[in-house]
Amino acid sequence: MDKKQKKNVGFSIGYFGLMMLLAWVFQVLVYQPMVLRLQEVPYSEFLHKLEAGEIEEVVLSESRLLYTCCGDDEEENSRRHNVVRVDDPDLIERLTQAGVEFSAEEPTGGLISQLGWIIMLLPLALIWYFLFRRMQQGGASVMSIGKSKAREIAGELTGVKFEDVGGLDEVELELREIIDFLKEPQRYTRLGAKLPKGVLLVGPPGTGKTLLARATAGEAGVPFFSISGSDFVEMFVGVGAARVRDLFEQAKAKAPCIVFIDEIDAIGQSRASAMSLGTNDEREQTLNQLLAEMDGFEANNGVVIMAATNRPEVLDRALLRPGRFDRQIQVVLPTDTGRQQILQIHTSKVPLAEDVSLKRLAQITAGFSGADLANIVNEAALLAVRQGRETVSMEDFDLAIERVVAGLQRRMALKPELKRRVAYHEGGHALVAQLLPSTDPVHKVSVIPTSKGALGYTLHMPEEDTYLLSKQELQEQLAVMLGGRVAEWVIFGDRSTGAANDLERVSAIARRMVTEFGMTEALGPVRYASDAGMGYLGSANMMRQDISPETAKTIDIETRRIVEDSEALAERLLKDHRSALDRIAAILLEKEVILGDEIRHIVEQGGAA
């Protein structure tokens, strides 16, 4: 019998002992016979009242007599009494001579008594059953509250290899060294090399950090312990530190192995942050225990700690130092080639039509993560099933991309004037993008409302991945974003609320040009934005605290100037190509959709029909 079975048996014995004690107390205090609550008198007094004719009714039981005295003025409880029954052969004769009504109670022993006990014990037995099941399934209980919730998976049972992970060749090379070390440690130890104690996978959400950890365990063929950072923390003080100790004890017993902590920022946040400064809360105790365990490992014991996070900027510096997480591997968004590899993996079991080009799909999905691409393939397959087709076509993939980017289409009727305004708005975006040289080509324009609240949308198709943008390219991007608002002004002479999101994006980019990129002569090559909030989950673009009011005013002036210059550029282009704008809007009003090739043809023809 192992330790866990002994614990379960001990729990069951203790619980059943407590259950029997509670049932006995319940029987004595709650279900005791009603006669014990009545006034008890001697047997001689009972006989005296019987001879005097003061008794109205008698109930005979095994050990007692319950009798009711005559009289209507008294309360019911004061008229009823009980007396211990003695061996009196003449009792029945005396009751008969006195003319008293009498009856007998059926004995309560045997099956009825046992049934009463069963009814009382049944709820307690059900409670034991559910508690025991939770203990068997690893659920939290009083006895296992300090145990680690890590799930152990044999390396070969993870079901993931590096061939199942696409677009991360550089990361794979970093991790293969760790795999070789786990398989053949003598190759490295003979030269004095030590196994890295920790590997931190850092990157945006959906880039495959967890998948990489599972693939590493699958390739190495070693036990894989998986746990989330939030699983360490409970409402009880000290539980998180206890679970860290238990996790590392399990890992040492199964070495060589890999311990993977997902979302480690849940317990690894910096202790110097304003929220926790001067405190010693449960999260800090858990982090301190994790630091001690990682640094306390003996060299080359075969245990590798892997962790993943998309918030590296909030992690404690002591956690990131060499000796704990020796390696930080950046898991970035896939490149064009990487996206094509990921699409090949996810479409390997999907029947594709002849017109499907994975290379083309990889081009138009720039900026998509591996999770996004997997979602697109699944959505395309669902659309094909909905249409009753046997294969997935390129049209299904286009619609799936639109659904992910713009949202589900809503066939709602728009008033003619509103639809005309939306057509010119989206046509303005598309025309400015087509006329400017460095912007992404237009893929498709639609005036069909979507579930995300847009009354229309314009999709662009990047020709290649962009890693660097010049000042001119950023200004042209701003002009494209403002093209819809400017088109409304050129055609209708006023502006609507439809450009609210465009203005939000434009203002954010223009402010970054001024505060982060130094793209203004008035402020020079100085960074004015704070590093706080920078990370894979987005930038807050907060200002430094030491900026003077004059500088802050200049930043606002320069931001507005950049936006106004871009708006003027868009207005000049749309006025010069008014006929092309009218033609694009006319097609959108008629067909609701126009493709990028048709827009290019209209511009080349000068807007002619």
N, C-alpha and C positions, 0 to 999 in steps of 0.2 A: 504494500500500500504506500503510494507516494505521499508527499507533503500535502498536496492539494486535496487528495481523498481523505486524509486524516482530518484536515480542517473541516471538510464537509460533514464527516461523521460526527465530529465534536460539536459542530453547530446544530445538527439535527438532534443529538441527545440532549443538549442544553435547552433547545427550544421546546422539545416535548416535555421535559421536566417542568419547565415554566408553564407550559400549556395545561398540564394536569393540576398544578397548584392553583392556577387561575380558575379552572373549571370547578374545583372543590370549593374555593371561596365563593364563586358565583352561586353554586348550589346551596351553600349554607346561608348566605346573606340575602339572596334574591328569591330563590325558589323554596325556601323553607315553608313548611305547612302553615296554612293560615291560622291554625289553632294556637301556634306559638305566640301569635300576636294578640290573642284573647286573654281575658282574665282567668287565671287558674285558681280553682278552689279545692279543698279536701273532699275526699269521697264521702265522708260522714255528712258534710253540709249538703252534698248532692242528694243523699238518702233522706235527710230531714226535709228538704224542699219538695222531694217527690211525695213523701207521706202527707205533707201539708197542702198538696195540690197546686203548688206554685210553678210547676214546670209544664210548659206547653208542648215542646217537641224535643226529641233526642235523636242524635245521629251516632251510630255505633261504628267505631273504626277498630283497627287491630290493637292499638295501644292506648287510645283515648276515647272519651265520650264528649260530644259537643251537645250542649242543651241550651234551650231558649226558655227564659222565664216568661210568665204571663204578665200582661200589662201593656197598654198602648201609649201611655203618656211618656215612658222612658225612651231614650235613644236606642237604636238597634244594637250598637256595640256594647252598651251597658247591660242589655238584656241577655247577651250571649256569653256563655262561660264554657270552660273546658276542664276536665278532670282526668287524672291518670286512671286507666281502667284496671280494676283488680279482679281476681278470680272469684266471681260471685255467681254460683249456679242458679240462684233465684232471681237474677236481675230481670230476665224477660217476663217472669210471672209478676214481679212487682210493677213493671211498666204497664202490663196489661190490666192489672187491678186498678191502677191509678188513672186509666183511660188516657194515657199519653200517646201521641203519635210518635212512632219510632221507625227508623230505617237504618240500613247498614251500608258502609262504603266498601267498594271493591278493593281488594288488596293492591297496593302500588308496586309490589316487587315484580321480579321476572322481566318479561319482554318490555313492558311499559316503562319500567325504571331504566332499563338499558337504552331504550329509544330516547328518553329524555337526556341522558348523558351524551348520546350521539349527536343530537340536535345542538347541544351546547358546544361540543368539540368541533363540529363541522366548520364553522367560520375560521377558527384558529388553525385547523388543518389546511384550509385553502390558502391562508396567509403564508403558512410554512411552504407550501408547494410553489407559490410565486417567488418567494425569496430564494428558495433552493435553485429554481430554474435560472434566476438572474446570476447567482453565483456560478452555476455551471457554464453559462454563456459569457462569463467575464464581466458582467454588469457590476456597477458600483455597489458595494455593501459596506457595512460597518467593519467587517473583517478584512476587506480587500481594498479599502479606500486609499491606502498608500502604495498599492501595487501599480506597476507601469501598465498603460493601456496599449503598448506597442504590439502590433501584429507581426508575428514571425512568418516569413515565407521562405521556403527553400529556394535557393538561387535559380535552379532550373525550372521551378514552378512559377516564376514571375511571368513567364510567357512572353517576355520582351527581349529582343536582341537589338544590337546597333543597326541591323539591316531593317528594322521596323521604325527607325528614327531617321528622317531625312532632313537635309539642309543644315546640318550641324557638324560638318566634317572637322573643323578646327577644334571644336569642343570634344569630339570623339577621340582625337589624338591625345588630348590632355588626360582623358579618363582611361585610355588604354594602358597608360603607364602604370596607373594604380592597379588595374586588373592584372597586369604582368607581375607586379610586386606581390599581389595576393597569391598568385599561382606559383611563382618561382622567386621567393624572397632571397634565396642564396645568391642570385645573380647580382643583386644590389648590395646586400650586406657585406659581400667580400671586398667591396670598395669603400665600405664605411657609410653607404647611403642609408637613410632612414625613411621609413614609410610615412608619408604625410598623414598627420593626425586628423586633419579636417579639410573638407572641400566644400566651399560655399558656391552654390549656383545662383547667379544673380541675373535678372532680366525681366522684361515686361511680362504681364500675364499672358498665358496661352502659348508660350514659346517652347514648351516641352521640358521644363526643369524636372518635374516629377517623373516623366517618362524616361529621361536620361538616367536618373538614379536607379530605376527598375531595370533598365537595360544594362547598367553597369553590374548589378547583382546577377542578372541572367547570364552575362558573358563570363563573369568570374566563377559562377557556380557555387557561391557561398551563401549562408543564411542571410536574410534581408529583414531587418527590423524597421517597420514603418510606423511613424507616429506624427501627429500634428502638434504644433506648438501649443495650441489651446487645450490639448488633452492633459497638460501638466498642471493646469491651474484649476483649483476647486474653491469652494466657499470656506473650507477649513484651512486654518493656518498650518503651514508645514507640510501639506500634502504634496505640493509641487516638488519640493526638495526630496521628499521620500520617493516619489516616482522617478526622479532623475537617478537616484542611487540604485533603485531596483532595476531600471533599464540598463545601466552600465554593468551591474552584476550579471544580468542575463547575457549581455554582449560578451563579457569576458569568458563566460562558460562556453559560448558557442564560437569563439575565435578560431580561425579567421572569419570575419563577418563584416557586414555593412549596416550601420545604423543611420536611417534617414529621418530627419526632422523637417517636416514641411511647414512652411510659414513660420520660420523661427523668430520672426520679428514679434510674434505674440508674447514671447518670454525674453527676448534678447534686446529690448529697447534700452537706449542709453540711460544709465542711472543719473546722469548729470542734467537730464531734461528738466524743464521748469515744472512739469507735472509731478515729478517724483523727488525733487530736490529736498533733502532733509527728512525723508521718510524711509521706512524699512518695510515695505508692504510685501505681500505674498509673492508677487512677480519678481521682486528684487532678490528674495531669498532663493527662489528657483534658479534665477540667473547665476547667483553666487555659487550654488551647488553645481551647476553645469560647468562653470569656469574651473572649479576645483577638480571635478571628475576628468575633464578633458586634459588638464595640465598634469594630472596625477598618473596618467597612463605610463606604464613602462615602455621603453623603446621597442619598436618592432613586435608588438604583441598581436598584430594581425587584426586590429579593430580600426575601421575607417569610419569617421563621422562625416556624413554628407548632410547638407542642409540647403534649403531653397528659400528665396525671398524675392519680392519685387520692391522692397523698401530698404535697400542697404544703407541709406542715409540716416536711418534712425537706430541702427544697431550700435551696441556698446563697443567702444574702441578696444577694451580688454578682450572681447570675443573675437575680434578680427586680427589680433596680433599673431605673428609667427609662433608656432608652438601649440596653437589651438586650431584656427582655420588657416592652415599654411597656404592654401591656394584659393583664390577667388576667380571663378570662371564666368565670363560674361556670356550669357545665352541670349543673343540678340535676335531681332526679327530676321527671317530668312531672306536671302538675296533672290534674284531672278532664277538662278539655277537651283537654289535650295527649294523655292516654291514649286518648281517643276518636279523635283524629287518627291516632295511631300504629296503632291497631287497624284503622282504615279503610285505611291503607297496606298493612298486612300481610294483610288479608283481601280485597284487590282482585282477587286471582286465585283465591280460594277460594269455591266455591259454597256459599252459606249458606242454611239453612232459614228459613222465614218467622217462626219463633219466636225467632230470634236478635236480641237488642237490644244493639248496641254501647255504647249509653249505659249500660245496666245493667251490662255487663261493665266499663266504665270505673269505675263506682261501687264495685264489689266488689274492684277491684284497686288500691286505694290503697296507695301505697308501692312499687309495682312499677316497675322501670326499663323502658326500651325493649327491651332484650335479653330481659327476663322476659316481656314481652307477645308478642314474636316467638316465644318458646319455647312459650307457651300456645297460640297459633294453630296452630303446627306439631303440638303434641301432640293438639289437638282434631281436626285433619285425620287424623292417624294413627289415632285412636280410631274415626272414622267409616269409614275404609277397613277397619279390623279387623272392624267390624260389617257390612260389605258395603253401606253406604248411599251414595247419590249426592250427598248434601249433608251439611253439618256443622250439627248442631243445637245448641241451647242446653245440652242435657244433656251433649253432648261437651265444651263449654267448661267447664261446672261440674266435670266429672270431671278435665279437664286442670288446672284451678286447684288442685283437691284434690291431684292427683298432684305438682304443683310444690311446694305448700306443705307437705303432710303426708307425701308419699311414695307409692310404689306400694302398693296394697292387697294384703295377704297373707291368703288364705283358709286360716287355721289354726284348728284346733279348740281352744277354751278350755274349761277345766273350768267347770261351772255356777257354782260359788261365785266363781271368779275373774271370770267374765263379769259376774256380778251386781255385784261390787265395781267393775268398770270402768264399768258402766252408771250406778251412783250417782255415781261420780267425775265422769264427763262431764256427767251431769245436774246436778250441783252447780254446775259452771262455767256451764252454760247458764241455769239458773234465777236465779242471782245476777245474771248479765248482763241478764236480762230484767227483773228487779225494780228495778235501779238506773237512774236517769233519764239519766245522762250517758255511759253506756257504749255501745259499738257494738252494734247489734242482732245476734242470733244468726242465721246463715245456714243452718247445718246441723250436726248432731251425729251422730257415728258411733262404733260400738264394734267396727269392723273393724280389726284390726291392720295396721300399715303397715311398709314396708321400713326406715323410719328408727328403728324400735324402739318406737314408740308403740303401746299396745294400744287406743287410741281417740283421737279428736280432736274439737275444737269449733271450727268456722269462724265468724268474725264478718264482718259486712258493713257497713263504714263508710258512712254516708250522705253524708259530704262529707270533703274533705281537712282534716286537723287541723294547725294551725301553732302553736298555743299551748294549754297545759294548765294548769288551776288546781290548787291543792292538793287540793281536794275531788275533782276528776276523777281525779287520780293515785291518791288513796286508794281510790276506787271501782274503778279498774283493778286495784289490788292485791287488793281483795276478790274480784273475779272470778277472778283467778289462784289465789287460795287456796280458792275455792269447792269444788273437787274434794277437797282434803285435809279440809276441814271436813265435807263430806258423808259421807266415810268415818267420821269420828269420831262424827257424829250417828247414823248407822245401825248401824255395827258396833262402836263403842266403842273403836276403836284406829286407828292410821294405818299406811300401807304406804309402800313405796319409790316408788310411782307418782308422787308429788308432787315428786321430786327436781328436775326441770327447772323446775317452778313456783316452788319455793323459791329457786332460783338467780336467776331473773328478778326475783322479788319483792325479794330482798335487794339486787340491783343498783340497782333503781329507788329503793328506800327510802334507800339510802346516797347516791344522787345528790340526793335531796330534802334531805338533811341537809348534804352537803358542797358542792353546786353551786348549789342553788336557794334556800338559806336559808329553808326551810320548817319551822323549829322555833324555838320561843321560847327554849329553853335555850342556843342558840348564836348566835342573832341573824342579821342579814343580812350574814354573812361567808362568803367562799368558802374552803373548806379543801382542795379538790381541786387537784392539779397539772395544768398544761397539757400535760405530757408525755404522749404517746400519743394526744392528741386528733386526730381526722382522719376522713376518709371511710371508712376501713377499720375503724373502731371506736374506742372509748375504753377505755383501760386503767383509768380512774378511780383513779389513784394519788394518794396523799396527799402534801401538801407536807412538805418535810423539816424545816421550822421549827416544826412543831406540837408542843406540850408533851404529856407523857403524860396529864395531866389532861384536856386537850381531846380527845385520841384516845379516852379512856375514855368521855367524854360523847357522842362521835359514835357509838360502839358502843351506848350505852344508848338514845339517841334513835332510832337505826335499828331496834333491837328494839322500841321502843315503837310506832313507826309500823306495823310489821308486825303486832304483836299487836292494835292497834286495828282494823286492816283485817280480821284474822281474826275478831275479835269481831263486827264488822259482818256478815260473811258467815254466822257461826253464828246470829246472831239472825234473819236473813232466812230461812235454811233451816228453822229450828225453827218459825217462824211459818207457813211454807208447806210443811209436811211432806207433806201430801196431794198437792200439785203435784209435789213431788220423786218421790214413789212412782209417780205416774202416768207421768212422763217416763221413769223407769227401766224401768217395765213395758213401755212401747212399744219402748224400745231393746233389751230382752231378746227381744221378739217379732220386731221387724222389723230390728234392728241399726242403723237409720237413722231420724232424726226431723228434720223441717225446722223452720225458725224460725217459720213461720206457725202450725204446730201447737202449738209451745211457747207462743206468745202466746195462742192460744185456750184452752189448759189453764189458764194463769194467770188469764185473764179469767173462766173458769168456776169458779175456786177449787179446781182440781185434780180436779173430778168427771170421771168417765169419759164 
